[in-house]
């Protein structure tokens, strides 16, 4: 029986080499490597040995073995020690070894990227996590998936014509379907773990009426299988009550028609697509925003600051969508699918007046928690009037009472982000917050380059800084727009799903 079993392993490369994983000469973008071997009913366990380097003879292989794995299943995952390495592996008889037959050697590579070069980029852990052992975190800045010790397990590979080392990656996250979505500039993509593009929105102007939808900030695959994304449309709106016409003589986006002045304004949109790329639902902020929203606040030069800056949305999966306007210091609740705005949080404007203050300024990442309450990342950097930034104001995480009363802005929980002196407690741009299953919050402080976890009792459970450097220079902040959670067991499950049984 031993000879039959060993002969079957030796014939395996000839009979079904295309079926094994990792495939011969494959390049992977993760260290959690799934192995799939032929099913052998005559054995009670399977064993592989792995050596570092690309090796083609058994003698050198034996000298460079770094680990061996034995399993009762012919499908399993092995965590490899490093990116940017070639590996050679072989299947061995789990019982007695034969000196007459030598197992074949197979080869693959775990790739790398400049963001995994620890001499140039690092995650500096200040407070080591003592909870959340199952948590992994996607970082936008390094395009990686890390554990709470700062170790990378996966990275977004370069995709010709789509992603390179200079790309601006945002909103990198896992979907309910085990895929990954992200934005690169004004483009959006859904990929699998290997980086294969599975879907992209059409970007054909179905909603904007332009040549593009101008995607930005947030792209989400919904639990119903559809996709939702932020876009922009450009509109022309009459500037009311123009007195000093000289102010507009040098503005490229202002035109004069019949004695009246019109300004070109970028307005946010929310678009829902089905899997065929058809826009099945959309909402335009241009139909909601008033002249007061656009023209009540003036820049120091005396012209209106019309940028409302829609930067986040949250769909509750049922009847409402929440949308955040950073420069209005406002979050709104939109009835779905009617598109009716049923509630406003934050600052509202009457024509010529900014008399209602907001509890938050320049906010990002509006969400609904497990109790149905609105929460958000309060940058706290834009003062009433939207014309002056307060770069020293402490950013906070805020949870609100989700009351049907539109005037109720009661804050029921708040956490200031002045944790220590290693990074600024204020954050002028970017940032986000996601509630975890135990009620804790995973926070990314954007430009302030800090990520941390705080529990409902306001205890820090993890605290880390993302940093970068050039040769001969000091470490400096490496800002990230967002950080998104993923469970280790979910990633393991996705890798195992790739491993089809070999009969």
Secondary structure, 3 states (H helix, E strand, C coil): CHHHHHHHHHHHHHHHCCCCECCCCEEECECEEEEECECCCCCCCEEEEEEECCCCCHHHHHHCEEEEEEECCCEEEEECCCCCEEEEEEEECCCCCCCCCCCCEEEEEECCCHHHCCCCEEEEEEECCCCCCCEEEEECCCCEEECCCCCEEEECCCECCCECCCCCEEEEEECCCCCEEEEECCEEEEECCCCCEEECCCCCCCCCCCCCCCCEEEEEECCCCCEEEEEEEEEEEECCCCCCHHHHCCCCCEEEECCEEEEEEEEEEEEEECCCCCEEEEEEHHHCCCHHHHHCCECCCCCECCCCCEEEEEECCCCEEEEEEHHHCEEEEEECCCCCEEEEEECCCECCECCCCCCCCCCEEEEECCCCCEEEEECCCECCCCCCECCCCCCEEEEECCCCCCCCCCEEEEEECCCCCCCCCCCCCCCEEEECCCCCEEEECHHHCEEEEECCCCCEEEEEEEEECCCCCCCEECCCCCEEEEEHHHHHHHHHHHCCCEC
